[in-house]
Amino acid sequence: MSLFAGTLLLIIDVQNDFCPGGALAVPDGAAVVAPINAMSGVFARNGGRVAATQDWHPGGHLSFASSHPDVSPGGTLDGQVLWPDHCVQGLPGAGFHPDLDLCPVSLIVRKGFRAGLDSYSAFFENDRETPTGLAGWVDGLGIRAVVIAGLATDYCVFYSAMDSLRLGLATTVALDAVRGVGYPEGSVESAVERMRSAGVVFSDSRRILEGLS
């Protein structure tokens, strides 16, 4: 049996608004596309699974600074970081990066679609209780290991990796296939250290594929 069986490649939020020119562009965000495409094709051909998440916010979402006139983008309210309007349902910014190969993807998880509840993790909304449906899908398929790639290291990748561990899944982050927001300063380094301390393995896409082949 292929070592890819029982392993999921989880692609986090590789969307236009998080890439250069987008409303909430992650520095060098489009650089994740090539290594993700390389991994996803190999996963799909060798019995692995590939899923992708998509921020899918309604207009006026809780996380938008524009919904709170007294708070500027980058500020916080009740612990929620407030961002520029981004990934609004049905608008071009919510679409996947045009070079991202979706052919190997067998599940797309839309998250953050509740107006009053944000969602960083691929597995749970930010109340840490409401499931996105991904955990049930993973369990039903007998997936035991997750490789995470995408955007952004210090937010959605971080929370997805920590929840993956919490669910008992062996969790790896492909360092060449993630990029971070870097807000506040030092957030990427802090996220990586917290993930590493919790038991997340860090590698790069080439070594991950070699290890599974």
MARGU-539523 format. One record per residue (C-alpha): residue number from 0; x, y, z. Coordinates in nm, 3 decimals. Each point is the difference from the previous one (the first is absolute). Layout:
residues N
+-----+---------+---------+---------+
: num :       X :       Y :       Z :
+-----+---------+---------+---------+
: NUM :       X :       Y :       Z :
...
+-----+---------+---------+---------+
//
This chain:
residues 213
+-----+---------+---------+---------+
: num :       X :       Y :       Z :
+-----+---------+---------+---------+
:   0 :   0.000 :   0.000 :   0.000 :
:   1 :   0.125 :   0.348 :  -0.084 :
:   2 :   0.118 :   0.212 :   0.292 :
:   3 :  -0.222 :   0.276 :  -0.144 :
:   4 :  -0.307 :  -0.200 :   0.104 :
:   5 :  -0.136 :   0.144 :   0.323 :
:   6 :   0.172 :   0.334 :  -0.059 :
:   7 :  -0.170 :   0.329 :  -0.084 :
:   8 :   0.152 :   0.301 :  -0.170 :
:   9 :  -0.191 :   0.295 :   0.146 :
:  10 :   0.027 :   0.320 :  -0.205 :
:  11 :  -0.089 :   0.307 :   0.204 :
:  12 :  -0.159 :   0.312 :  -0.156 :
:  13 :   0.207 :   0.046 :  -0.317 :
:  14 :  -0.238 :   0.273 :  -0.114 :
:  15 :   0.038 :   0.316 :  -0.204 :
:  16 :  -0.050 :   0.236 :   0.292 :
:  17 :   0.291 :  -0.162 :   0.186 :
:  18 :   0.235 :   0.018 :  -0.299 :
:  19 :   0.183 :   0.303 :  -0.148 :
:  20 :  -0.249 :   0.267 :  -0.102 :
:  21 :  -0.269 :  -0.136 :   0.229 :
:  22 :  -0.185 :   0.180 :   0.276 :
:  23 :   0.198 :  -0.178 :   0.273 :
:  24 :   0.311 :  -0.104 :  -0.189 :
:  25 :   0.247 :  -0.226 :   0.179 :
:  26 :   0.358 :   0.092 :  -0.092 :
:  27 :   0.120 :  -0.235 :  -0.275 :
:  28 :  -0.327 :  -0.189 :   0.036 :
:  29 :  -0.013 :  -0.126 :  -0.359 :
:  30 :   0.329 :  -0.185 :   0.053 :
:  31 :  -0.191 :  -0.280 :   0.171 :
:  32 :  -0.182 :  -0.099 :  -0.319 :
:  33 :   0.281 :  -0.187 :  -0.178 :
:  34 :   0.100 :  -0.229 :   0.290 :
:  35 :  -0.366 :  -0.064 :   0.081 :
:  36 :  -0.073 :  -0.101 :  -0.359 :
:  37 :   0.301 :  -0.230 :   0.002 :
:  38 :  -0.121 :  -0.172 :   0.316 :
:  39 :  -0.368 :  -0.020 :  -0.088 :
:  40 :   0.057 :  -0.175 :  -0.330 :
:  41 :   0.219 :  -0.264 :   0.161 :
:  42 :  -0.244 :  -0.049 :   0.287 :
:  43 :  -0.293 :  -0.050 :  -0.236 :
:  44 :   0.189 :  -0.251 :  -0.217 :
:  45 :   0.118 :  -0.208 :   0.294 :
:  46 :  -0.308 :  -0.052 :   0.212 :
:  47 :   0.024 :   0.306 :   0.222 :
:  48 :  -0.275 :   0.252 :   0.052 :
:  49 :   0.001 :   0.373 :  -0.076 :
:  50 :  -0.234 :   0.258 :   0.157 :
:  51 :  -0.002 :   0.378 :  -0.016 :
:  52 :  -0.154 :   0.268 :   0.218 :
:  53 :  -0.157 :   0.322 :  -0.121 :
:  54 :  -0.079 :   0.307 :   0.209 :
:  55 :  -0.357 :   0.084 :  -0.096 :
:  56 :  -0.114 :   0.309 :   0.188 :
:  57 :  -0.332 :   0.180 :  -0.040 :
:  58 :   0.008 :   0.376 :  -0.034 :
:  59 :   0.011 :   0.172 :   0.338 :
:  60 :   0.183 :  -0.292 :   0.161 :
:  61 :   0.101 :   0.031 :   0.365 :
:  62 :   0.370 :  -0.012 :  -0.092 :
:  63 :  -0.018 :   0.301 :  -0.235 :
:  64 :   0.121 :   0.330 :   0.143 :
:  65 :  -0.263 :   0.168 :  -0.220 :
:  66 :  -0.266 :  -0.163 :   0.219 :
:  67 :   0.133 :   0.189 :   0.304 :
:  68 :   0.031 :   0.372 :  -0.080 :
:  69 :   0.209 :   0.078 :   0.307 :
:  70 :   0.271 :  -0.260 :  -0.073 :
:  71 :   0.258 :   0.013 :  -0.280 :
:  72 :   0.132 :  -0.304 :  -0.188 :
:  73 :   0.256 :  -0.173 :   0.218 :
:  74 :  -0.180 :   0.093 :   0.319 :
:  75 :  -0.174 :  -0.246 :   0.227 :
:  76 :  -0.345 :  -0.025 :   0.150 :
:  77 :  -0.079 :  -0.256 :   0.269 :
:  78 :   0.312 :  -0.192 :  -0.103 :
:  79 :  -0.093 :  -0.006 :  -0.369 :
:  80 :   0.256 :   0.151 :  -0.239 :
:  81 :  -0.184 :   0.225 :  -0.244 :
:  82 :   0.107 :  -0.022 :  -0.363 :
:  83 :  -0.077 :   0.181 :  -0.325 :
:  84 :  -0.303 :  -0.144 :  -0.178 :
:  85 :   0.124 :  -0.320 :  -0.165 :
:  86 :  -0.119 :  -0.326 :  -0.158 :
:  87 :  -0.358 :   0.123 :  -0.033 :
:  88 :  -0.231 :  -0.269 :  -0.132 :
:  89 :  -0.023 :  -0.005 :  -0.377 :
:  90 :   0.251 :   0.280 :  -0.061 :
:  91 :   0.327 :  -0.056 :  -0.191 :
:  92 :   0.210 :   0.040 :   0.315 :
:  93 :  -0.161 :  -0.309 :   0.150 :
:  94 :   0.099 :  -0.212 :  -0.299 :
:  95 :   0.296 :  -0.234 :   0.007 :
:  96 :   0.326 :   0.121 :  -0.152 :
:  97 :  -0.035 :  -0.062 :  -0.375 :
:  98 :   0.315 :  -0.214 :  -0.014 :
:  99 :  -0.107 :  -0.231 :   0.282 :
: 100 :  -0.079 :  -0.342 :  -0.146 :
: 101 :  -0.336 :  -0.105 :   0.142 :
: 102 :  -0.025 :  -0.323 :  -0.198 :
: 103 :   0.150 :  -0.214 :   0.281 :
: 104 :  -0.225 :   0.161 :   0.263 :
: 105 :  -0.285 :  -0.226 :   0.113 :
: 106 :  -0.144 :   0.227 :   0.271 :
: 107 :  -0.031 :   0.378 :   0.035 :
: 108 :  -0.086 :   0.123 :   0.349 :
: 109 :  -0.153 :   0.348 :   0.011 :
: 110 :   0.049 :   0.169 :   0.335 :
: 111 :  -0.077 :   0.334 :   0.163 :
: 112 :  -0.338 :   0.019 :  -0.171 :
: 113 :  -0.185 :   0.080 :   0.324 :
: 114 :  -0.025 :   0.379 :   0.029 :
: 115 :   0.072 :   0.006 :   0.373 :
: 116 :   0.267 :  -0.269 :   0.023 :
: 117 :   0.342 :  -0.012 :  -0.160 :
: 118 :   0.187 :  -0.318 :  -0.089 :
: 119 :   0.378 :  -0.033 :  -0.012 :
: 120 :   0.021 :  -0.378 :   0.038 :
: 121 :  -0.097 :  -0.240 :  -0.275 :
: 122 :  -0.161 :  -0.219 :   0.265 :
: 123 :  -0.188 :   0.234 :   0.236 :
: 124 :  -0.140 :   0.351 :   0.000 :
: 125 :   0.159 :   0.250 :   0.237 :
: 126 :  -0.235 :  -0.089 :   0.284 :
: 127 :   0.212 :  -0.319 :   0.004 :
: 128 :  -0.318 :  -0.212 :   0.004 :
: 129 :  -0.188 :   0.042 :  -0.328 :
: 130 :   0.136 :  -0.257 :  -0.250 :
: 131 :   0.061 :   0.083 :  -0.364 :
: 132 :  -0.069 :  -0.361 :  -0.100 :
: 133 :   0.361 :  -0.081 :  -0.085 :
: 134 :   0.063 :  -0.205 :   0.314 :
: 135 :  -0.289 :  -0.232 :  -0.076 :
: 136 :   0.114 :  -0.046 :  -0.359 :
: 137 :   0.354 :  -0.079 :   0.114 :
: 138 :  -0.121 :  -0.249 :   0.257 :
: 139 :  -0.232 :  -0.169 :  -0.246 :
: 140 :   0.285 :  -0.056 :  -0.244 :
: 141 :   0.236 :  -0.137 :   0.263 :
: 142 :   0.253 :   0.279 :  -0.051 :
: 143 :   0.276 :  -0.014 :   0.258 :
: 144 :   0.245 :   0.266 :  -0.119 :
: 145 :  -0.034 :   0.352 :  -0.137 :
: 146 :   0.244 :   0.209 :  -0.203 :
: 147 :  -0.091 :   0.369 :   0.015 :
: 148 :   0.087 :   0.270 :  -0.254 :
: 149 :  -0.136 :   0.343 :  -0.091 :
: 150 :  -0.079 :   0.332 :   0.164 :
: 151 :   0.072 :   0.134 :   0.248 :
: 152 :   0.258 :  -0.159 :   0.229 :
: 153 :  -0.086 :   0.209 :   0.304 :
: 154 :  -0.378 :  -0.025 :  -0.026 :
: 155 :  -0.193 :  -0.262 :  -0.195 :
: 156 :   0.294 :  -0.238 :  -0.047 :
: 157 :   0.085 :   0.028 :   0.371 :
: 158 :  -0.353 :  -0.065 :   0.126 :
: 159 :  -0.055 :  -0.281 :  -0.249 :
: 160 :   0.323 :  -0.172 :   0.105 :
: 161 :  -0.078 :   0.031 :   0.369 :
: 162 :  -0.350 :  -0.141 :  -0.050 :
: 163 :   0.139 :  -0.280 :  -0.213 :
: 164 :   0.222 :  -0.100 :   0.292 :
: 165 :  -0.293 :   0.035 :   0.240 :
: 166 :  -0.191 :  -0.250 :  -0.212 :
: 167 :   0.284 :  -0.251 :   0.031 :
: 168 :   0.137 :   0.037 :  -0.352 :
: 169 :   0.370 :  -0.007 :  -0.081 :
: 170 :   0.053 :   0.352 :  -0.133 :
: 171 :   0.267 :   0.139 :  -0.233 :
: 172 :   0.033 :   0.353 :  -0.138 :
: 173 :   0.175 :   0.045 :  -0.334 :
: 174 :   0.216 :   0.304 :   0.070 :
: 175 :   0.064 :   0.085 :  -0.364 :
: 176 :  -0.375 :  -0.006 :  -0.066 :
: 177 :  -0.114 :   0.242 :   0.272 :
: 178 :   0.040 :   0.375 :   0.048 :
: 179 :  -0.099 :   0.222 :   0.292 :
: 180 :  -0.169 :   0.334 :   0.055 :
: 181 :   0.258 :   0.114 :   0.255 :
: 182 :  -0.250 :   0.203 :   0.202 :
: 183 :   0.066 :   0.082 :   0.273 :
: 184 :   0.377 :   0.001 :  -0.039 :
: 185 :   0.150 :  -0.337 :   0.089 :
: 186 :  -0.327 :  -0.188 :  -0.047 :
: 187 :   0.141 :  -0.241 :  -0.260 :
: 188 :   0.296 :  -0.097 :   0.216 :
: 189 :  -0.224 :  -0.038 :   0.303 :
: 190 :  -0.246 :  -0.219 :  -0.191 :
: 191 :   0.273 :  -0.228 :  -0.130 :
: 192 :   0.150 :  -0.040 :   0.347 :
: 193 :  -0.338 :  -0.075 :   0.156 :
: 194 :  -0.080 :  -0.257 :  -0.268 :
: 195 :   0.340 :  -0.163 :   0.034 :
: 196 :  -0.030 :  -0.017 :   0.379 :
: 197 :  -0.343 :  -0.160 :  -0.031 :
: 198 :   0.131 :  -0.275 :  -0.228 :
: 199 :  -0.050 :   0.127 :  -0.355 :
: 200 :   0.273 :  -0.125 :  -0.236 :
: 201 :   0.153 :   0.249 :  -0.246 :
: 202 :   0.141 :  -0.107 :  -0.333 :
: 203 :  -0.006 :   0.113 :  -0.362 :
: 204 :  -0.211 :  -0.129 :  -0.285 :
: 205 :   0.278 :  -0.199 :  -0.166 :
: 206 :   0.096 :  -0.187 :   0.318 :
: 207 :  -0.364 :  -0.064 :   0.083 :
: 208 :  -0.057 :  -0.164 :  -0.339 :
: 209 :   0.323 :  -0.199 :   0.027 :
: 210 :  -0.101 :  -0.125 :   0.343 :
: 211 :  -0.338 :  -0.118 :  -0.124 :
: 212 :   0.117 :  -0.156 :  -0.325 :
+-----+---------+---------+---------+
//
